C-alpha cells in the first residue's frame, strides 16, 4: 500500500508537469482544439455532399461517431511524441536518478493524456451540435459512449508510451511513425460503409478497433449507419468489441511499457 501511494503521488506530480508544459505552449493547445472543428467542417460538408448514408439519414449524424473515434486515436501519436522527446533529451535519465517511483513516469503520461482528451472531445461535441448532430437515446447511453471513448483512449496511450520508449527519436516519430496512424484510422467505417470494400479490405476494416468504437458510438447515440446483414463479430457486438480491445491493449502494453522503461535505466 505504501508503494501504491508513492506511485500515485509521483504519477499525479507528473500529470501536473505535462499540463504545465501545455500551458507554456499555447500554440499546441490551440492547434489541438481547432483541428477537430476543421475536421467536422471538412468531412461533414465536403464529403457529405457525395456520400449516401445506408438506410438514409443525415451524413453529419453518421459521420460524428467516426470523428469521435479518430480523435480518440490521437492518444497514440501524442503520448508517443512526448515520450520519445523526453527520452531523446535525457529527461527520462533525470527521472531515474530521482527518488521517485519508477512506475510514475508512464502512469503520469497516460493520466495526463486522458485529461487532455476531455477538452478535445468537448470541442468536437460542440462542433457536431453546431452542424446538426445530436444523440437520440438519452443521457445514460450517451455518457456510456463517451466513457467507452475515454477507456479506449487510455488503453491506446499505453501503446504510445511503449512505442515512444522504444523509438526514442522525436523526429522519427513526427515524420514517420505518426503519419502511419492516419491510414489506420481511415481504414474503417468512420466515413463510409464497409459494404462496398473488397472482401480482404472489408475484413481488415470490420476488425479494426476504430470501426468497433465508431459502430458502438452510433449504436449508443442512436445515429444512422448501424450495420446490418451478415456481420463480422465486432460489428455485431461493437460495445463488447471495444471493451475487449481496451482490455487486450492494456494487458499487452502496460507490462511492455513498464519493462521498456525499467530496462532503459540499466
Buried (B, 14 or more C-beta within 10 A) or exposed (E): EEEEEBBBEBBBEBBEBBEEEBEEEEEEBEEBBEBBBEBBEEBBEEEBEEEEBBEEEBBBBBBBBBBBBBBBBBBBBBBBBBBBBBBBEEBBEEBBEEEBBBBBBBBBBBBBBBEBBEEBBEBBBEBBEEBEBEBEBEEEBBEBBBEBBBBBBBBBBBBBBBBBBBBBBBEEBBEEBBEEBEEBBBBBBBBBBBEEBEEEEBEBBBBBBBBBBBBBBBBBBBBBBBBEEEBBEBBBBBBEBBBBBBEEBBEBBBEBBBEBBEEBEE
